[in-house]
Amino acid sequence: MPPREFIAASAVPVAGIVTSRLLSICAALYLQAVAIGPTLAQSSATQSTAQPSGTFRERIEAAARDFADNPRFKGLTQQQRVDRVEFVVGNMLYVLLHEVGHALIHEMDLPVLGRNEDAADEFAAITLIRVGSAFSQHVLANAAKGWFLSDRRNREIGEPMLFYDEHGLDAQRAYEIVCLMVGADSEKFKDLANETGLPAERQKDCKEEYERASRAWETLLKPHRRSTDQPKTQIDVEYGDGQGTFDVLAKTFRSSRMLETIAGVLADQYAWPIPFKMEMQVCGHPQASYEDKTHTITICYEEARDFVELYRAYGALPLDLPSSKGAQSTSADQKKESKRPQKLHRRK
């Protein structure tokens, strides 16, 4: 993956409001990626027969062309519009797979050696790596970029680093995605590793790290694969009201039957021990989570908008990697003058 595909910078920011067309494309790609992506238990030979990248590329490019006459996108090239669509799609898909990882850990009572958040990140990354398509690789690159941009936003607004938090720091989560990609194919992702500054000595350990994580998830999930003679578990879905501000989001995802499609795939692949629920809601802040007490995956409408705002503020700028000396804070005057959106959440 050439560095320019990872950075994808431009001089003109995208509009802060997500259009219905962009949301429709995001939802369509979201569905297809989950529905036709191979599962961890499938062989590499089976995976190689799935070739969805052409369809994804065509849909993304069609969406980008539709923006050409939109005044808010005036001055953007076709590639710059494509970059924006890919960024939102990639990050939303990664978020969903991360929450599915949490659901699997809890509902299947899977043992986890380490932090649950790290394990869920590994599940999302490994699943997309093993899909093996050009689109899935773009998804992961954009997910890593999302964490790098989030880290930059944190440093610019002076948000403190919470070393006691259950999550890793945003930059750490970005580098873990890059490392797993390098571990899966060091030659294919060599440029990506160099572009993100992943040290050569760290790259050497990535192959073993990827193989360990991949083998662990495969081993843990194998007993929970649903056989053809097993009944499918009921997975309920719900789309909450958009409450005016998010009506476009609510309508788009509801009409696309996104949750129903994802629920169908999960019910088909796994023998879940108990019914559970997937929902989209207005939450008051960008968030995605799995609640083990209610057995519910919640994706907030604000989450998609946050990715658009993140790219609007930082996607056009050169990639600003965190210093090895730690986060750099801005002066009080810089903070006061900054109009970039503040981070209001940490994705679970």
C-alpha positions in Angstrom: 0.0 0.0 0.0 1.7 3.2 -1.1 2.1 5.9 1.5 -0.2 8.3 -0.4 -3.1 5.9 0.0 -2.7 5.9 3.7 -2.2 9.7 4.2 -4.7 10.7 1.5 -4.4 14.4 2.2 -6.0 17.4 0.4 -6.2 21.1 0.7 -10.0 21.4 0.9 -11.9 20.0 4.0 -15.1 18.1 3.6 -18.3 19.6 4.9 -19.1 18.9 8.5 -22.6 17.5 7.7 -22.8 13.9 6.5 -25.0 13.8 3.4 -27.6 11.1 2.9 -25.8 9.8 -0.2 -22.5 9.2 1.8 -24.4 7.5 4.5 -26.2 5.2 2.0 -22.9 4.2 0.5 -21.4 3.6 4.0 -24.3 1.4 5.0 -24.2 -0.6 1.7 -20.4 -1.2 2.0 -20.8 -2.0 5.7 -23.3 -4.7 4.9 -21.4 -6.3 2.1 -18.1 -6.4 4.0 -19.7 -8.3 6.8 -22.0 -10.5 4.7 -19.4 -11.8 2.2 -16.2 -11.5 4.2 -14.7 -14.9 5.1 -14.7 -15.9 8.8 -11.6 -16.7 10.8 -12.3 -20.4 10.6 -12.2 -20.5 6.8 -9.1 -21.6 5.0 -6.9 -19.2 3.0 -7.9 -21.1 -0.1 -11.5 -20.3 0.5 -10.8 -16.7 1.2 -9.0 -16.2 -2.0 -12.2 -17.0 -4.0 -13.9 -14.0 -2.5 -13.3 -10.9 -4.7 -15.5 -8.1 -3.4 -13.0 -5.3 -3.8 -14.2 -4.4 -7.3 -17.7 -3.9 -6.1 -16.6 -1.8 -3.2 -14.4 0.3 -5.4 -17.2 0.9 -7.9 -19.6 2.0 -5.1 -17.1 4.3 -3.5 -16.1 5.9 -6.7 -19.8 6.3 -7.7 -20.5 8.0 -4.4 -17.5 10.3 -4.9 -18.6 11.3 -8.4 -22.1 12.2 -7.0 -20.3 14.9 -4.8 -18.7 16.5 -7.8 -21.4 19.1 -8.3 -22.0 19.7 -4.6 -20.8 23.3 -3.6 -19.5 22.0 -0.3 -17.1 19.7 -2.2 -16.0 22.4 -4.7 -12.2 22.1 -5.4 -11.9 18.5 -4.4 -10.6 15.9 -6.9 -12.3 12.6 -7.4 -9.5 10.9 -5.5 -9.9 13.3 -2.6 -13.7 12.6 -2.4 -12.9 8.8 -2.5 -10.5 9.2 0.4 -13.2 10.7 2.5 -15.8 8.0 1.8 -13.2 5.3 2.5 -12.2 6.8 5.8 -15.7 6.9 7.2 -16.6 3.4 5.9 -13.3 1.9 7.1 -13.6 3.3 10.6 -17.3 2.4 11.1 -16.6 -1.1 10.0 -13.7 -1.5 12.3 -15.8 -0.2 15.2 -18.5 -2.7 14.5 -16.1 -5.6 14.4 -14.5 -4.4 17.6 -17.9 -4.6 19.4 -18.6 -8.0 17.9 -15.3 -9.1 19.4 -16.6 -8.0 22.8 -19.8 -9.8 22.3 -18.0 -13.0 21.4 -15.7 -12.8 24.5 -18.6 -12.4 26.9 -21.3 -14.5 25.4 -19.0 -17.4 24.6 -17.2 -17.0 28.0 -13.8 -16.9 26.1 -10.7 -16.7 28.2 -8.6 -13.6 27.5 -5.0 -13.3 28.6 -4.7 -9.6 28.8 -7.1 -6.7 28.4 -10.5 -7.2 26.7 -10.0 -4.0 24.7 -6.8 -5.3 23.2 -8.4 -8.6 22.4 -11.4 -6.9 20.7 -9.0 -4.8 18.6 -7.2 -7.9 17.6 -10.4 -9.6 16.6 -11.4 -6.7 14.3 -7.9 -6.4 12.7 -7.4 -10.2 12.2 -10.9 -10.6 10.7 -10.2 -7.9 8.1 -6.7 -9.1 7.4 -8.0 -12.6 6.6 -10.7 -11.3 4.3 -7.7 -10.5 2.1 -9.3 -8.0 -0.3 -8.0 -4.6 -1.3 -11.0 -3.1 0.4 -10.4 -4.8 3.7 -6.8 -3.6 3.6 -8.0 0.0 3.0 -10.4 -0.5 6.0 -7.5 -1.3 8.3 -5.3 1.4 7.0 -8.1 3.9 7.6 -8.8 2.5 11.0 -5.1 3.0 11.9 -5.2 6.5 10.5 -8.4 7.2 12.5 -6.5 6.4 15.7 -3.5 8.5 14.6 -5.8 11.5 13.9 -7.6 11.0 17.2 -4.2 11.0 19.0 -3.4 14.3 17.2 -6.6 15.8 18.3 -6.0 14.8 21.9 -2.6 16.4 21.8 -3.9 19.6 20.2 -6.7 20.2 22.7 -4.5 19.1 25.6 -6.5 16.1 26.6 -4.5 14.2 29.3 -3.3 10.7 28.6 -5.1 8.3 30.9 -2.5 5.6 31.6 -4.9 3.8 34.0 -7.6 3.5 31.3 -8.9 0.1 30.2 -8.0 1.1 26.6 -4.6 1.6 25.1 -3.6 5.1 24.1 -4.9 6.0 20.6 -1.4 6.0 19.0 -0.8 2.5 20.6 -4.0 1.2 19.1 -3.0 2.6 15.7 0.5 1.0 15.8 -1.0 -2.4 16.9 -3.2 -2.4 13.7 -0.1 -1.6 11.6 2.0 -4.3 13.4 -0.7 -7.0 12.8 -0.8 -6.0 9.1 3.0 -6.2 8.8 2.9 -9.5 10.7 0.5 -10.9 8.1 2.5 -9.8 5.1 5.7 -7.8 5.7 6.4 -7.1 2.1 2.9 -5.9 1.2 2.7 -3.6 4.1 6.4 -2.5 4.2 5.6 1.0 2.9 2.8 1.4 5.5 5.1 0.4 8.3 7.8 2.9 7.1 5.2 5.7 6.6 3.9 5.3 10.1 7.4 5.1 11.6 7.1 1.6 13.0 10.7 0.8 13.9 12.5 -2.1 12.1 13.1 -3.9 15.4 9.4 -3.8 16.2 8.5 -5.0 12.7 10.6 -8.1 13.3 8.3 -9.2 16.1 5.1 -8.5 14.3 5.0 -11.8 12.4 5.0 -13.8 15.6 2.5 -11.4 17.2 0.1 -11.8 14.3 0.4 -15.6 14.2 -0.1 -15.9 18.0 -3.3 -13.7 17.9 -4.7 -15.4 14.8 -4.1 -18.8 16.2 -5.6 -17.9 19.6 -8.9 -16.5 18.1 -9.2 -19.5 15.7 -8.8 -21.9 18.6 -11.2 -20.1 20.9 -13.9 -19.7 18.3 -13.8 -23.2 16.8 -16.0 -24.9 19.4 -18.6 -22.1 19.0 -19.1 -22.4 15.2 -22.7 -23.3 14.4 -23.2 -26.6 12.6 -25.8 -26.8 9.9 -28.2 -28.8 12.1 -28.1 -26.3 15.0 -30.9 -23.7 15.3 -30.0 -20.1 14.8 -30.0 -17.8 17.8 -32.4 -14.9 17.7 -30.6 -11.5 17.4 -33.0 -8.6 17.8 -32.3 -5.2 16.1 -33.6 -1.7 16.8 -33.0 1.7 15.1 -33.7 4.5 17.5 -35.3 7.8 16.5 -32.9 10.3 15.0 -34.4 13.1 17.2 -34.1 15.6 14.4 -30.4 16.1 14.3 -29.7 12.5 13.2 -32.9 11.8 11.2 -30.9 11.2 8.0 -28.7 8.7 9.7 -31.6 6.9 11.3 -33.5 6.7 8.0 -30.5 5.6 6.0 -29.5 2.8 8.3 -33.1 1.7 8.8 -33.9 1.5 5.1 -30.7 -0.3 4.4 -31.5 -3.0 7.0 -27.9 -2.9 8.1 -28.4 -4.4 11.5 -30.7 -7.1 10.2 -28.0 -8.2 7.7 -25.2 -8.2 10.3 -27.4 -10.1 12.8 -28.2 -12.7 10.2 -24.5 -13.3 9.5 -23.7 -13.6 13.2 -26.6 -16.0 13.8 -25.5 -18.1 10.9 -21.9 -18.4 11.8 -22.0 -18.9 15.6 -23.9 -21.0 18.1 -24.7 -18.2 20.6 -25.8 -19.4 24.0 -28.3 -16.6 24.5 -30.3 -14.2 22.3 -28.9 -10.7 22.2 -29.6 -7.3 20.6 -28.0 -4.8 18.2 -29.2 -1.2 18.1 -28.4 2.2 16.7 -29.3 5.1 19.0 -28.8 8.8 19.7 -26.4 8.7 22.7 -25.5 12.3 23.3 -21.9 11.7 22.3 -20.0 9.5 19.8 -19.8 6.0 21.2 -20.0 2.3 20.4 -20.2 -0.3 23.1 -21.2 -3.8 24.1 -23.2 -4.0 27.4 -22.9 -7.5 28.9 -25.7 -7.0 31.4 -28.3 -6.4 28.7 -26.5 -8.4 26.0 -26.6 -5.4 23.6 -24.3 -3.9 21.0 -25.0 -0.2 20.6 -23.7 1.9 17.8 -24.4 5.6 18.3 -25.4 7.8 15.4 -22.9 10.4 16.6 -20.0 8.0 15.9 -20.3 8.3 12.1 -20.5 12.0 12.3 -17.4 12.1 14.6 -15.4 10.4 12.0 -16.4 12.9 9.3 -15.5 15.8 11.7 -12.2 14.1 12.5 -11.3 13.8 8.8 -12.6 17.4 8.1 -10.2 18.8 10.8 -7.1 16.7 10.3 -7.4 14.5 7.2 -6.1 17.2 4.9 -3.0 17.7 7.1 0.3 15.8 6.9 0.4 12.8 9.2 1.6 14.0 12.6 3.1 11.0 14.4 3.3 11.2 18.2 6.7 12.0 19.6 8.6 9.3 21.4 9.0 11.8 24.2 5.2 11.9 24.8 2.3 14.1 23.9 3.0 17.7 23.2 0.5 20.2 24.6 -0.4 23.5 22.9 -0.4 26.9 24.5 -3.5 28.4 26.0 -3.8 30.8 23.2 -3.6 28.1 20.6 -6.3 26.1 22.3 -8.5 29.2 22.5 -8.0 29.9 18.7 -8.5 26.3 17.7 -11.9 25.5 16.1 -11.3 21.8 15.7 -13.8 19.5 17.3 -12.9 18.3 20.8 -13.0 14.6 21.5 -15.9 13.7 23.7 -15.5 10.0 24.1 -13.4 6.9 24.1 -14.7 4.0 22.0 -15.2 0.9 24.1 
